[in-house]
Amino acid sequence: MVPVPVRKLPDMPVTMHMNNVSVPVLLRTLAKIAELNMMINDSITGQTQLVVTESPWDQVFLGLMDAYGLAYEWAGDILQVFSAADFKNGSRFWRPETLMKMPKLSRNWPGSSWYIRNGGRNR
């Protein structure tokens, strides 16, 4: 079996001052800054405050993972974020073989970073 190369997280400097923001919104903002494709599990909730100045992106992201009991996994070009409890229970939501069967992602929906074009319906 050929080992899968480990993909590194971005490390560009990030400056963010966000108050009373939901964790999913913060994650989507980080994804947009790094121009990453990111899927976030619906079970991720909570509000937070974040003030960082010129901090490496990976440290900010990993800090959020640790502070909120989250885990992540690369599936191709998509960074999947889910609760650590779901990861430990084996409930991984997006496997590479599943992603190939999913609808295309688009960035054109106003007010949202991503939406799924699904048979002509927007979600």
Stockholm file with secondary structure:
# STOCKHOLM 1.0

chainA/1-123         MVPVPVRKLPDMPVTMHMNNVSVPVLLRTLAKIAELNMMINDSITGQTQLVVTESPWDQVFLGLMDAYGLAYEWAGDILQVFSAADFKNGSRFWRPETLMKMPKLSRNWPGSSWYIRNGGRNR
#=GR chainA/1-123 SS CCCCCCCCCCCCEEEEEEEEEEHHHHHHHHHHHHTCEEEECTTCCCEEEEEEEEEEHHHHHHHHHHHTTEEEEEETTEEEEEEHHHHHTTCCCCCHHHHTTSCCEESCSTTCSCEEEETTEEC
#=GC SS_cons         CCCCCCCCCCCCEEEEEEEEEEHHHHHHHHHHHHTCEEEECTTCCCEEEEEEEEEEHHHHHHHHHHHTTEEEEEETTEEEEEEHHHHHTTCCCCCHHHHTTSCCEESCSTTCSCEEEETTEEC
//
